Amino acid sequence: MIAIRLPKEIELRLNTLATSTGRTKSYYVREALLKHLTNIENIYMAEKHRQNTRAGSVRPATLKPVVKRRGTK
């Protein structure tokens, strides 16, 4: 269970969408999270890796191992 506070404008849009489609607001919030969560995770993990690289706690990644793993030239 999670509770969030939304700006009035978003709340109104969500209410309108839910009412006009017969689905719940929770359904659309869940759909939005599922759609964007991977992108958000990737952004934060990349930023964390960048910070660790700059701090010297990890070595920078090179393109060669990535290409090898992907099987592309």
PQR file of N, CA, C, O and H, with PARSE charges and radii, in Angstrom:
ATOM      1  N   MET A   1       0.850  -1.178   0.000 -0.4000 1.5000
ATOM      2  CA  MET A   1       0.000   0.000   0.000 -0.0000 2.0000
ATOM      3  C   MET A   1       0.889   1.232   0.000  0.5500 1.7000
ATOM      4  O   MET A   1       1.887   1.296   0.718 -0.5500 1.4000
ATOM      5  N   ILE A   2       0.514   2.203  -0.812 -0.4000 1.5000
ATOM      6  CA  ILE A   2       1.254   3.450  -0.882 -0.0000 2.0000
ATOM      7  C   ILE A   2       0.254   4.593  -1.041  0.5500 1.7000
ATOM      8  O   ILE A   2      -0.773   4.448  -1.704 -0.5500 1.4000
ATOM      9  H   ILE A   2      -0.297   2.151  -1.395  0.4000 1.0000
ATOM     10  N   ALA A   3       0.563   5.699  -0.439 -0.4000 1.5000
ATOM     11  CA  ALA A   3      -0.282   6.890  -0.582 -0.0000 2.0000
ATOM     12  C   ALA A   3       0.601   8.012  -1.103  0.5500 1.7000
ATOM     13  O   ALA A   3       1.711   8.219  -0.613 -0.5500 1.4000
ATOM     14  H   ALA A   3       1.398   5.817   0.099  0.4000 1.0000
ATOM     15  N   ILE A   4       0.109   8.727  -2.089 -0.4000 1.5000
ATOM     16  CA  ILE A   4       0.868   9.856  -2.631 -0.0000 2.0000
ATOM     17  C   ILE A   4      -0.023  11.082  -2.714  0.5500 1.7000
ATOM     18  O   ILE A   4      -1.244  10.982  -2.831 -0.5500 1.4000
ATOM     19  H   ILE A   4      -0.793   8.560  -2.487  0.4000 1.0000
ATOM     20  N   ARG A   5       0.610  12.227  -2.653 -0.4000 1.5000
ATOM     21  CA  ARG A   5      -0.105  13.486  -2.838 -0.0000 2.0000
ATOM     22  C   ARG A   5       0.220  13.974  -4.249  0.5500 1.7000
ATOM     23  O   ARG A   5       1.381  14.043  -4.651 -0.5500 1.4000
ATOM     24  H   ARG A   5       1.602  12.308  -2.558  0.4000 1.0000
ATOM     25  N   LEU A   6      -0.824  14.305  -4.977 -0.4000 1.5000
ATOM     26  CA  LEU A   6      -0.653  14.790  -6.334 -0.0000 2.0000
ATOM     27  C   LEU A   6      -1.093  16.235  -6.434  0.5500 1.7000
ATOM     28  O   LEU A   6      -1.999  16.661  -5.718 -0.5500 1.4000
ATOM     29  H   LEU A   6      -1.767  14.249  -4.650  0.4000 1.0000
ATOM     30  N   PRO A   7      -0.459  16.993  -7.315 -0.5600 1.5000
ATOM     31  CA  PRO A   7      -0.975  18.341  -7.572  0.2800 2.0000
ATOM     32  C   PRO A   7      -2.405  18.249  -8.097  0.5500 1.7000
ATOM     33  O   PRO A   7      -2.770  17.266  -8.742 -0.5500 1.4000
ATOM     34  N   LYS A   8      -3.202  19.259  -7.825 -0.4000 1.5000
ATOM     35  CA  LYS A   8      -4.624  19.259  -8.202 -0.0000 2.0000
ATOM     36  C   LYS A   8      -4.811  18.964  -9.692  0.5500 1.7000
ATOM     37  O   LYS A   8      -5.706  18.207 -10.069 -0.5500 1.4000
ATOM     38  H   LYS A   8      -2.905  20.057  -7.302  0.4000 1.0000
ATOM     39  N   GLU A   9      -3.976  19.554 -10.530 -0.4000 1.5000
ATOM     40  CA  GLU A   9      -4.115  19.375 -11.982 -0.0000 2.0000
ATOM     41  C   GLU A   9      -3.971  17.899 -12.371  0.5500 1.7000
ATOM     42  O   GLU A   9      -4.743  17.389 -13.183 -0.5500 1.4000
ATOM     43  H   GLU A   9      -3.249  20.169 -10.225  0.4000 1.0000
ATOM     44  N   ILE A  10      -2.994  17.229 -11.798 -0.4000 1.5000
ATOM     45  CA  ILE A  10      -2.787  15.810 -12.110 -0.0000 2.0000
ATOM     46  C   ILE A  10      -3.923  14.971 -11.546  0.5500 1.7000
ATOM     47  O   ILE A  10      -4.396  14.037 -12.193 -0.5500 1.4000
ATOM     48  H   ILE A  10      -2.366  17.643 -11.139  0.4000 1.0000
ATOM     49  N   GLU A  11      -4.353  15.304 -10.349 -0.4000 1.5000
ATOM     50  CA  GLU A  11      -5.473  14.591  -9.728 -0.0000 2.0000
ATOM     51  C   GLU A  11      -6.730  14.700 -10.593  0.5500 1.7000
ATOM     52  O   GLU A  11      -7.447  13.718 -10.785 -0.5500 1.4000
ATOM     53  H   GLU A  11      -3.969  16.063  -9.823  0.4000 1.0000
ATOM     54  N   LEU A  12      -6.988  15.886 -11.106 -0.4000 1.5000
ATOM     55  CA  LEU A  12      -8.149  16.087 -11.970 -0.0000 2.0000
ATOM     56  C   LEU A  12      -8.031  15.286 -13.263  0.5500 1.7000
ATOM     57  O   LEU A  12      -9.000  14.670 -13.707 -0.5500 1.4000
ATOM     58  H   LEU A  12      -6.405  16.684 -10.951  0.4000 1.0000
ATOM     59  N   ARG A  13      -6.841  15.297 -13.867 -0.4000 1.5000
ATOM     60  CA  ARG A  13      -6.630  14.525 -15.092 -0.0000 2.0000
ATOM     61  C   ARG A  13      -6.813  13.037 -14.829  0.5500 1.7000
ATOM     62  O   ARG A  13      -7.431  12.331 -15.626 -0.5500 1.4000
ATOM     63  H   ARG A  13      -6.054  15.797 -13.507  0.4000 1.0000
ATOM     64  N   LEU A  14      -6.278  12.565 -13.714 -0.4000 1.5000
ATOM     65  CA  LEU A  14      -6.401  11.155 -13.358 -0.0000 2.0000
ATOM     66  C   LEU A  14      -7.862  10.781 -13.100  0.5500 1.7000
ATOM     67  O   LEU A  14      -8.322   9.732 -13.551 -0.5500 1.4000
ATOM     68  H   LEU A  14      -5.777  13.138 -13.067  0.4000 1.0000
ATOM     69  N   ASN A  15      -8.581  11.624 -12.385 -0.4000 1.5000
ATOM     70  CA  ASN A  15     -10.009  11.394 -12.150 -0.0000 2.0000
ATOM     71  C   ASN A  15     -10.785  11.334 -13.454  0.5500 1.7000
ATOM     72  O   ASN A  15     -11.623  10.453 -13.647 -0.5500 1.4000
ATOM     73  H   ASN A  15      -8.207  12.476 -12.019  0.4000 1.0000
ATOM     74  N   THR A  16     -10.505  12.273 -14.349 -0.4000 1.5000
ATOM     75  CA  THR A  16     -11.202  12.317 -15.634 -0.0000 2.0000
ATOM     76  C   THR A  16     -10.930  11.052 -16.443  0.5500 1.7000
ATOM     77  O   THR A  16     -11.849  10.461 -17.010 -0.5500 1.4000
ATOM     78  H   THR A  16      -9.825  12.989 -14.192  0.4000 1.0000
ATOM     79  N   LEU A  17      -9.681  10.647 -16.491 -0.4000 1.5000
ATOM     80  CA  LEU A  17      -9.312   9.439 -17.226 -0.0000 2.0000
ATOM     81  C   LEU A  17      -9.998   8.211 -16.641  0.5500 1.7000
ATOM     82  O   LEU A  17     -10.568   7.403 -17.374 -0.5500 1.4000
ATOM     83  H   LEU A  17      -8.935  11.128 -16.030  0.4000 1.0000
ATOM     84  N   ALA A  18      -9.941   8.075 -15.334 -0.4000 1.5000
ATOM     85  CA  ALA A  18     -10.548   6.916 -14.670 -0.0000 2.0000
ATOM     86  C   ALA A  18     -12.062   6.885 -14.894  0.5500 1.7000
ATOM     87  O   ALA A  18     -12.627   5.834 -15.199 -0.5500 1.4000
ATOM     88  H   ALA A  18      -9.478   8.731 -14.738  0.4000 1.0000
ATOM     89  N   THR A  19     -12.703   8.020 -14.745 -0.4000 1.5000
ATOM     90  CA  THR A  19     -14.152   8.095 -14.923 -0.0000 2.0000
ATOM     91  C   THR A  19     -14.549   7.782 -16.364  0.5500 1.7000
ATOM     92  O   THR A  19     -15.506   7.047 -16.607 -0.5500 1.4000
ATOM     93  H   THR A  19     -12.244   8.874 -14.498  0.4000 1.0000
ATOM     94  N   SER A  20     -13.812   8.342 -17.310 -0.4000 1.5000
ATOM     95  CA  SER A  20     -14.198   8.162 -18.714 -0.0000 2.0000
ATOM     96  C   SER A  20     -13.900   6.763 -19.245  0.5500 1.7000
ATOM     97  O   SER A  20     -14.485   6.350 -20.246 -0.5500 1.4000
ATOM     98  H   SER A  20     -13.034   8.939 -17.113  0.4000 1.0000
ATOM     99  N   THR A  21     -13.012   6.037 -18.598 -0.4000 1.5000
ATOM    100  CA  THR A  21     -12.658   4.694 -19.082 -0.0000 2.0000
ATOM    101  C   THR A  21     -13.232   3.573 -18.222  0.5500 1.7000
ATOM    102  O   THR A  21     -13.228   2.411 -18.629 -0.5500 1.4000
ATOM    103  H   THR A  21     -12.537   6.373 -17.785  0.4000 1.0000
ATOM    104  N   GLY A  22     -13.720   3.917 -17.046 -0.4000 1.5000
ATOM    105  CA  GLY A  22     -14.258   2.898 -16.156 -0.0000 2.0000
ATOM    106  C   GLY A  22     -13.194   2.121 -15.396  0.5500 1.7000
ATOM    107  O   GLY A  22     -13.490   1.102 -14.773 -0.5500 1.4000
ATOM    108  H   GLY A  22     -13.723   4.861 -16.716  0.4000 1.0000
ATOM    109  N   ARG A  23     -11.977   2.594 -15.446 -0.4000 1.5000
ATOM    110  CA  ARG A  23     -10.901   1.954 -14.681 -0.0000 2.0000
ATOM    111  C   ARG A  23     -10.630   2.785 -13.432  0.5500 1.7000
ATOM    112  O   ARG A  23     -11.106   3.913 -13.302 -0.5500 1.4000
ATOM    113  H   ARG A  23     -11.737   3.422 -15.952  0.4000 1.0000
ATOM    114  N   THR A  24      -9.853   2.203 -12.514 -0.4000 1.5000
ATOM    115  CA  THR A  24      -9.557   2.923 -11.271 -0.0000 2.0000
ATOM    116  C   THR A  24      -8.338   3.822 -11.443  0.5500 1.7000
ATOM    117  O   THR A  24      -7.513   3.626 -12.336 -0.5500 1.4000
ATOM    118  H   THR A  24      -9.467   1.287 -12.620  0.4000 1.0000
ATOM    119  N   LYS A  25      -8.254   4.813 -10.558 -0.4000 1.5000
ATOM    120  CA  LYS A  25      -7.060   5.662 -10.545 -0.0000 2.0000
ATOM    121  C   LYS A  25      -5.839   4.816 -10.233  0.5500 1.7000
ATOM    122  O   LYS A  25      -4.771   5.039 -10.803 -0.5500 1.4000
ATOM    123  H   LYS A  25      -8.925   4.972  -9.833  0.4000 1.0000
ATOM    124  N   SER A  26      -5.981   3.848  -9.337 -0.4000 1.5000
ATOM    125  CA  SER A  26      -4.862   2.965  -8.986 -0.0000 2.0000
ATOM    126  C   SER A  26      -4.332   2.218 -10.200  0.5500 1.7000
ATOM    127  O   SER A  26      -3.126   2.018 -10.343 -0.5500 1.4000
ATOM    128  H   SER A  26      -6.849   3.667  -8.875  0.4000 1.0000
ATOM    129  N   TYR A  27      -5.245   1.811 -11.069 -0.4000 1.5000
ATOM    130  CA  TYR A  27      -4.829   1.110 -12.287 -0.0000 2.0000
ATOM    131  C   TYR A  27      -3.875   1.990 -13.102  0.5500 1.7000
ATOM    132  O   TYR A  27      -2.818   1.527 -13.529 -0.5500 1.4000
ATOM    133  H   TYR A  27      -6.225   1.974 -10.953  0.4000 1.0000
ATOM    134  N   TYR A  28      -4.241   3.243 -13.314 -0.4000 1.5000
ATOM    135  CA  TYR A  28      -3.422   4.126 -14.137 -0.0000 2.0000
ATOM    136  C   TYR A  28      -2.116   4.523 -13.459  0.5500 1.7000
ATOM    137  O   TYR A  28      -1.093   4.676 -14.127 -0.5500 1.4000
ATOM    138  H   TYR A  28      -5.100   3.619 -12.966  0.4000 1.0000
ATOM    139  N   VAL A  29      -2.142   4.691 -12.156 -0.4000 1.5000
ATOM    140  CA  VAL A  29      -0.898   4.980 -11.433 -0.0000 2.0000
ATOM    141  C   VAL A  29       0.045   3.786 -11.541  0.5500 1.7000
ATOM    142  O   VAL A  29       1.242   3.957 -11.774 -0.5500 1.4000
ATOM    143  H   VAL A  29      -2.972   4.567 -11.614  0.4000 1.0000
ATOM    144  N   ARG A  30      -0.487   2.585 -11.375 -0.4000 1.5000
ATOM    145  CA  ARG A  30       0.314   1.365 -11.497 -0.0000 2.0000
ATOM    146  C   ARG A  30       0.892   1.243 -12.912  0.5500 1.7000
ATOM    147  O   ARG A  30       2.070   0.922 -13.075 -0.5500 1.4000
ATOM    148  H   ARG A  30      -1.459   2.446 -11.186  0.4000 1.0000
ATOM    149  N   GLU A  31       0.077   1.495 -13.923 -0.4000 1.5000
ATOM    150  CA  GLU A  31       0.544   1.429 -15.315 -0.0000 2.0000
ATOM    151  C   GLU A  31       1.669   2.425 -15.579  0.5500 1.7000
ATOM    152  O   GLU A  31       2.654   2.097 -16.240 -0.5500 1.4000
ATOM    153  H   GLU A  31      -0.879   1.756 -13.792  0.4000 1.0000
ATOM    154  N   ALA A  32       1.519   3.638 -15.061 -0.4000 1.5000
ATOM    155  CA  ALA A  32       2.548   4.657 -15.253 -0.0000 2.0000
ATOM    156  C   ALA A  32       3.854   4.252 -14.580  0.5500 1.7000
ATOM    157  O   ALA A  32       4.930   4.425 -15.153 -0.5500 1.4000
ATOM    158  H   ALA A  32       0.719   3.904 -14.524  0.4000 1.0000
ATOM    159  N   LEU A  33       3.764   3.718 -13.373 -0.4000 1.5000
ATOM    160  CA  LEU A  33       4.962   3.276 -12.668 -0.0000 2.0000
ATOM    161  C   LEU A  33       5.656   2.143 -13.411  0.5500 1.7000
ATOM    162  O   LEU A  33       6.875   2.161 -13.582 -0.5500 1.4000
ATOM    163  H   LEU A  33       2.890   3.578 -12.908  0.4000 1.0000
ATOM    164  N   LEU A  34       4.891   1.173 -13.844 -0.4000 1.5000
ATOM    165  CA  LEU A  34       5.485   0.045 -14.567 -0.0000 2.0000
ATOM    166  C   LEU A  34       6.162   0.495 -15.853  0.5500 1.7000
ATOM    167  O   LEU A  34       7.222  -0.012 -16.219 -0.5500 1.4000
ATOM    168  H   LEU A  34       3.901   1.159 -13.705  0.4000 1.0000
ATOM    169  N   LYS A  35       5.550   1.437 -16.524 -0.4000 1.5000
ATOM    170  CA  LYS A  35       6.101   1.920 -17.790 -0.0000 2.0000
ATOM    171  C   LYS A  35       7.407   2.681 -17.594  0.5500 1.7000
ATOM    172  O   LYS A  35       8.311   2.574 -18.423 -0.5500 1.4000
ATOM    173  H   LYS A  35       4.689   1.849 -16.227  0.4000 1.0000
ATOM    174  N   HIS A  36       7.518   3.434 -16.530 -0.4000 1.5000
ATOM    175  CA  HIS A  36       8.654   4.331 -16.363 -0.0000 2.0000
ATOM    176  C   HIS A  36       9.674   3.894 -15.314  0.5500 1.7000
ATOM    177  O   HIS A  36      10.755   4.480 -15.238 -0.5500 1.4000
ATOM    178  H   HIS A  36       6.783   3.521 -15.857  0.4000 1.0000
ATOM    179  N   LEU A  37       9.370   2.907 -14.522 -0.4000 1.5000
ATOM    180  CA  LEU A  37      10.260   2.518 -13.430 -0.0000 2.0000
ATOM    181  C   LEU A  37      11.624   2.050 -13.935  0.5500 1.7000
ATOM    182  O   LEU A  37      12.645   2.398 -13.342 -0.5500 1.4000
ATOM    183  H   LEU A  37       8.492   2.432 -14.583  0.4000 1.0000
ATOM    184  N   THR A  38      11.664   1.280 -15.004 -0.4000 1.5000
ATOM    185  CA  THR A  38      12.941   0.809 -15.539 -0.0000 2.0000
ATOM    186  C   THR A  38      13.818   1.982 -15.969  0.5500 1.7000
ATOM    187  O   THR A  38      15.019   1.998 -15.699 -0.5500 1.4000
ATOM    188  H   THR A  38      10.835   0.997 -15.486  0.4000 1.0000
ATOM    189  N   ASN A  39      13.217   2.959 -16.636 -0.4000 1.5000
ATOM    190  CA  ASN A  39      13.987   4.132 -17.050 -0.0000 2.0000
ATOM    191  C   ASN A  39      14.546   4.891 -15.851  0.5500 1.7000
ATOM    192  O   ASN A  39      15.705   5.306 -15.856 -0.5500 1.4000
ATOM    193  H   ASN A  39      12.241   2.947 -16.855  0.4000 1.0000
ATOM    194  N   ILE A  40      13.731   5.066 -14.840 -0.4000 1.5000
ATOM    195  CA  ILE A  40      14.169   5.774 -13.637 -0.0000 2.0000
ATOM    196  C   ILE A  40      15.298   5.003 -12.948  0.5500 1.7000
ATOM    197  O   ILE A  40      16.286   5.597 -12.516 -0.5500 1.4000
ATOM    198  H   ILE A  40      12.790   4.728 -14.835  0.4000 1.0000
ATOM    199  N   GLU A  41      15.148   3.684 -12.848 -0.4000 1.5000
ATOM    200  CA  GLU A  41      16.200   2.861 -12.249 -0.0000 2.0000
ATOM    201  C   GLU A  41      17.503   3.004 -13.027  0.5500 1.7000
ATOM    202  O   GLU A  41      18.569   3.158 -12.431 -0.5500 1.4000
ATOM    203  H   GLU A  41      14.345   3.202 -13.199  0.4000 1.0000
ATOM    204  N   ASN A  42      17.422   2.953 -14.345 -0.4000 1.5000
ATOM    205  CA  ASN A  42      18.627   3.069 -15.171 -0.0000 2.0000
ATOM    206  C   ASN A  42      19.312   4.410 -14.989  0.5500 1.7000
ATOM    207  O   ASN A  42      20.540   4.478 -14.924 -0.5500 1.4000
ATOM    208  H   ASN A  42      16.556   2.828 -14.829  0.4000 1.0000
ATOM    209  N   ILE A  43      18.536   5.470 -14.907 -0.4000 1.5000
ATOM    210  CA  ILE A  43      19.107   6.802 -14.708 -0.0000 2.0000
ATOM    211  C   ILE A  43      19.850   6.876 -13.379  0.5500 1.7000
ATOM    212  O   ILE A  43      20.979   7.365 -13.328 -0.5500 1.4000
ATOM    213  H   ILE A  43      17.539   5.415 -14.959  0.4000 1.0000
ATOM    214  N   TYR A  44      19.231   6.399 -12.307 -0.4000 1.5000
ATOM    215  CA  TYR A  44      19.865   6.477 -10.994 -0.0000 2.0000
ATOM    216  C   TYR A  44      21.074   5.552 -10.884  0.5500 1.7000
ATOM    217  O   TYR A  44      22.068   5.907 -10.251 -0.5500 1.4000
ATOM    218  H   TYR A  44      18.314   6.003 -12.348  0.4000 1.0000
ATOM    219  N   MET A  45      20.997   4.378 -11.492 -0.4000 1.5000
ATOM    220  CA  MET A  45      22.142   3.460 -11.448 -0.0000 2.0000
ATOM    221  C   MET A  45      23.311   4.029 -12.250  0.5500 1.7000
ATOM    222  O   MET A  45      24.462   3.900 -11.833 -0.5500 1.4000
ATOM    223  H   MET A  45      20.189   4.090 -12.006  0.4000 1.0000
ATOM    224  N   ALA A  46      23.034   4.649 -13.382 -0.4000 1.5000
ATOM    225  CA  ALA A  46      24.094   5.273 -14.182 -0.0000 2.0000
ATOM    226  C   ALA A  46      24.741   6.414 -13.408  0.5500 1.7000
ATOM    227  O   ALA A  46      25.963   6.567 -13.423 -0.5500 1.4000
ATOM    228  H   ALA A  46      22.099   4.753 -13.720  0.4000 1.0000
ATOM    229  N   GLU A  47      23.926   7.210 -12.736 -0.4000 1.5000
ATOM    230  CA  GLU A  47      24.461   8.317 -11.942 -0.0000 2.0000
ATOM    231  C   GLU A  47      25.315   7.800 -10.790  0.5500 1.7000
ATOM    232  O   GLU A  47      26.377   8.352 -10.503 -0.5500 1.4000
ATOM    233  H   GLU A  47      22.933   7.086 -12.724  0.4000 1.0000
ATOM    234  N   LYS A  48      24.851   6.742 -10.131 -0.4000 1.5000
ATOM    235  CA  LYS A  48      25.630   6.160  -9.034 -0.0000 2.0000
ATOM    236  C   LYS A  48      26.961   5.621  -9.556  0.5500 1.7000
ATOM    237  O   LYS A  48      28.000   5.808  -8.922 -0.5500 1.4000
ATOM    238  H   LYS A  48      23.988   6.294 -10.364  0.4000 1.0000
ATOM    239  N   HIS A  49      26.931   4.962 -10.699 -0.4000 1.5000
ATOM    240  CA  HIS A  49      28.164   4.423 -11.293 -0.0000 2.0000
ATOM    241  C   HIS A  49      29.118   5.561 -11.658  0.5500 1.7000
ATOM    242  O   HIS A  49      30.327   5.454 -11.453 -0.5500 1.4000
ATOM    243  H   HIS A  49      26.088   4.810 -11.214  0.4000 1.0000
ATOM    244  N   ARG A  50      28.569   6.651 -12.202 -0.4000 1.5000
ATOM    245  CA  ARG A  50      29.394   7.807 -12.548 -0.0000 2.0000
ATOM    246  C   ARG A  50      30.066   8.380 -11.307  0.5500 1.7000
ATOM    247  O   ARG A  50      31.254   8.700 -11.333 -0.5500 1.4000
ATOM    248  H   ARG A  50      27.587   6.738 -12.369  0.4000 1.0000
ATOM    249  N   GLN A  51      29.311   8.508 -10.227 -0.4000 1.5000
ATOM    250  CA  GLN A  51      29.878   9.034  -8.981 -0.0000 2.0000
ATOM    251  C   GLN A  51      30.965   8.105  -8.447  0.5500 1.7000
ATOM    252  O   GLN A  51      32.019   8.571  -8.013 -0.5500 1.4000
ATOM    253  H   GLN A  51      28.346   8.248 -10.206  0.4000 1.0000
ATOM    254  N   ASN A  52      30.718   6.795  -8.476 -0.4000 1.5000
ATOM    255  CA  ASN A  52      31.715   5.834  -8.008 -0.0000 2.0000
ATOM    256  C   ASN A  52      32.962   5.851  -8.878  0.5500 1.7000
ATOM    257  O   ASN A  52      34.077   5.703  -8.377 -0.5500 1.4000
ATOM    258  H   ASN A  52      29.862   6.417  -8.829  0.4000 1.0000
ATOM    259  N   THR A  53      32.774   6.030 -10.176 -0.4000 1.5000
ATOM    260  CA  THR A  53      33.923   6.108 -11.088 -0.0000 2.0000
ATOM    261  C   THR A  53      34.755   7.339 -10.782  0.5500 1.7000
ATOM    262  O   THR A  53      35.981   7.266 -10.705 -0.5500 1.4000
ATOM    263  H   THR A  53      31.868   6.150 -10.582  0.4000 1.0000
ATOM    264  N   ARG A  54      34.087   8.465 -10.607 -0.4000 1.5000
ATOM    265  CA  ARG A  54      34.813   9.707 -10.290 -0.0000 2.0000
ATOM    266  C   ARG A  54      35.521   9.614  -8.943  0.5500 1.7000
ATOM    267  O   ARG A  54      36.590  10.197  -8.761 -0.5500 1.4000
ATOM    268  H   ARG A  54      33.091   8.524 -10.670  0.4000 1.0000
ATOM    269  N   ALA A  55      34.933   8.886  -8.005 -0.4000 1.5000
ATOM    270  CA  ALA A  55      35.539   8.728  -6.678 -0.0000 2.0000
ATOM    271  C   ALA A  55      36.684   7.719  -6.709  0.5500 1.7000
ATOM    272  O   ALA A  55      37.447   7.610  -5.749 -0.5500 1.4000
ATOM    273  H   ALA A  55      34.065   8.412  -8.153  0.4000 1.0000
ATOM    274  N   GLY A  56      36.802   6.980  -7.816 -0.4000 1.5000
ATOM    275  CA  GLY A  56      37.868   6.003  -7.943 -0.0000 2.0000
ATOM    276  C   GLY A  56      37.549   4.648  -7.344  0.5500 1.7000
ATOM    277  O   GLY A  56      38.433   3.795  -7.263 -0.5500 1.4000
ATOM    278  H   GLY A  56      36.182   7.068  -8.595  0.4000 1.0000
ATOM    279  N   SER A  57      36.317   4.425  -6.924 -0.4000 1.5000
ATOM    280  CA  SER A  57      35.976   3.140  -6.310 -0.0000 2.0000
ATOM    281  C   SER A  57      35.626   2.067  -7.346  0.5500 1.7000
ATOM    282  O   SER A  57      35.581   0.883  -7.015 -0.5500 1.4000
ATOM    283  H   SER A  57      35.599   5.118  -6.990  0.4000 1.0000
ATOM    284  N   VAL A  58      35.382   2.469  -8.586 -0.4000 1.5000
ATOM    285  CA  VAL A  58      35.192   1.511  -9.679 -0.0000 2.0000
ATOM    286  C   VAL A  58      35.920   2.033 -10.910  0.5500 1.7000
ATOM    287  O   VAL A  58      36.151   3.234 -11.054 -0.5500 1.4000
ATOM    288  H   VAL A  58      35.419   3.431  -8.855  0.4000 1.0000
ATOM    289  N   ARG A  59      36.275   1.107 -11.794 -0.4000 1.5000
ATOM    290  CA  ARG A  59      36.932   1.504 -13.033 -0.0000 2.0000
ATOM    291  C   ARG A  59      35.881   1.855 -14.070  0.5500 1.7000
ATOM    292  O   ARG A  59      34.793   1.279 -14.074 -0.5500 1.4000
ATOM    293  H   ARG A  59      36.087   0.131 -11.677  0.4000 1.0000
ATOM    294  N   PRO A  60      36.196   2.794 -14.948 -0.5600 1.5000
ATOM    295  CA  PRO A  60      35.239   3.135 -15.998  0.2800 2.0000
ATOM    296  C   PRO A  60      34.995   1.949 -16.926  0.5500 1.7000
ATOM    297  O   PRO A  60      35.905   1.163 -17.191 -0.5500 1.4000
ATOM    298  N   ALA A  61      33.788   1.827 -17.406 -0.4000 1.5000
ATOM    299  CA  ALA A  61      33.466   0.766 -18.354 -0.0000 2.0000
ATOM    300  C   ALA A  61      34.005   1.146 -19.729  0.5500 1.7000
ATOM    301  O   ALA A  61      34.044   2.321 -20.093 -0.5500 1.4000
ATOM    302  H   ALA A  61      33.049   2.466 -17.191  0.4000 1.0000
ATOM    303  N   THR A  62      34.415   0.141 -20.479 -0.4000 1.5000
ATOM    304  CA  THR A  62      34.850   0.376 -21.847 -0.0000 2.0000
ATOM    305  C   THR A  62      33.837  -0.253 -22.793  0.5500 1.7000
ATOM    306  O   THR A  62      33.037  -1.096 -22.386 -0.5500 1.4000
ATOM    307  H   THR A  62      34.383  -0.814 -20.184  0.4000 1.0000
ATOM    308  N   LEU A  63      33.873   0.150 -24.029 -0.4000 1.5000
ATOM    309  CA  LEU A  63      32.904  -0.325 -24.996 -0.0000 2.0000
ATOM    310  C   LEU A  63      33.150  -1.772 -25.415  0.5500 1.7000
ATOM    311  O   LEU A  63      32.198  -2.490 -25.721 -0.5500 1.4000
ATOM    312  H   LEU A  63      34.522   0.834 -24.359  0.4000 1.0000
ATOM    313  N   LYS A  64      34.393  -2.208 -25.435 -0.4000 1.5000
ATOM    314  CA  LYS A  64      34.729  -3.538 -25.935 -0.0000 2.0000
ATOM    315  C   LYS A  64      33.973  -4.672 -25.224  0.5500 1.7000
ATOM    316  O   LYS A  64      33.390  -5.509 -25.914 -0.5500 1.4000
ATOM    317  H   LYS A  64      35.166  -1.625 -25.186  0.4000 1.0000
ATOM    318  N   PRO A  65      33.950  -4.747 -23.881 -0.5600 1.5000
ATOM    319  CA  PRO A  65      33.209  -5.817 -23.218  0.2800 2.0000
ATOM    320  C   PRO A  65      31.689  -5.756 -23.481  0.5500 1.7000
ATOM    321  O   PRO A  65      31.015  -6.784 -23.543 -0.5500 1.4000
ATOM    322  N   VAL A  66      31.185  -4.556 -23.630 -0.4000 1.5000
ATOM    323  CA  VAL A  66      29.760  -4.411 -23.899 -0.0000 2.0000
ATOM    324  C   VAL A  66      29.436  -4.965 -25.269  0.5500 1.7000
ATOM    325  O   VAL A  66      28.458  -5.694 -25.431 -0.5500 1.4000
ATOM    326  H   VAL A  66      31.732  -3.721 -23.579  0.4000 1.0000
ATOM    327  N   VAL A  67      30.241  -4.630 -26.247 -0.4000 1.5000
ATOM    328  CA  VAL A  67      30.045  -5.134 -27.607 -0.0000 2.0000
ATOM    329  C   VAL A  67      30.160  -6.650 -27.617  0.5500 1.7000
ATOM    330  O   VAL A  67      29.379  -7.330 -28.283 -0.5500 1.4000
ATOM    331  H   VAL A  67      31.036  -4.038 -26.116  0.4000 1.0000
ATOM    332  N   LYS A  68      31.125  -7.180 -26.886 -0.4000 1.5000
ATOM    333  CA  LYS A  68      31.327  -8.627 -26.844 -0.0000 2.0000
ATOM    334  C   LYS A  68      30.102  -9.322 -26.236  0.5500 1.7000
ATOM    335  O   LYS A  68      29.646 -10.340 -26.757 -0.5500 1.4000
ATOM    336  H   LYS A  68      31.760  -6.628 -26.345  0.4000 1.0000
ATOM    337  N   ARG A  69      29.568  -8.774 -25.135 -0.4000 1.5000
ATOM    338  CA  ARG A  69      28.387  -9.362 -24.490 -0.0000 2.0000
ATOM    339  C   ARG A  69      27.172  -9.308 -25.409  0.5500 1.7000
ATOM    340  O   ARG A  69      26.373 -10.244 -25.441 -0.5500 1.4000
ATOM    341  H   ARG A  69      29.939  -7.947 -24.712  0.4000 1.0000
ATOM    342  N   ARG A  70      27.031  -8.225 -26.151 -0.4000 1.5000
ATOM    343  CA  ARG A  70      25.872  -8.042 -27.028 -0.0000 2.0000
ATOM    344  C   ARG A  70      26.005  -8.843 -28.326  0.5500 1.7000
ATOM    345  O   ARG A  70      25.013  -9.072 -29.019 -0.5500 1.4000
ATOM    346  H   ARG A  70      27.680  -7.464 -26.125  0.4000 1.0000
ATOM    347  N   GLY A  71      27.236  -9.272 -28.655 -0.4000 1.5000
ATOM    348  CA  GLY A  71      27.442 -10.044 -29.872 -0.0000 2.0000
ATOM    349  C   GLY A  71      27.358  -9.208 -31.129  0.5500 1.7000
ATOM    350  O   GLY A  71      27.074  -9.731 -32.207 -0.5500 1.4000
ATOM    351  H   GLY A  71      28.041  -9.086 -28.092  0.4000 1.0000
ATOM    352  N   THR A  72      27.607  -7.892 -31.001 -0.4000 1.5000
ATOM    353  CA  THR A  72      27.591  -7.013 -32.164 -0.0000 2.0000
ATOM    354  C   THR A  72      28.999  -6.542 -32.464  0.5500 1.7000
ATOM    355  O   THR A  72      29.892  -6.626 -31.621 -0.5500 1.4000
ATOM    356  H   THR A  72      27.838  -7.467 -30.125  0.4000 1.0000
ATOM    357  N   LYS A  73      29.179  -6.058 -33.646 -0.4000 1.5000
ATOM    358  CA  LYS A  73      30.522  -5.573 -34.037 -0.0000 2.0000
ATOM    359  C   LYS A  73      30.595  -4.073 -33.975  0.5500 1.7000
ATOM    360  O   LYS A  73      31.641  -3.493 -34.268 -0.5500 1.4000
ATOM    361  H   LYS A  73      28.454  -5.989 -34.331  0.4000 1.0000
TER
END
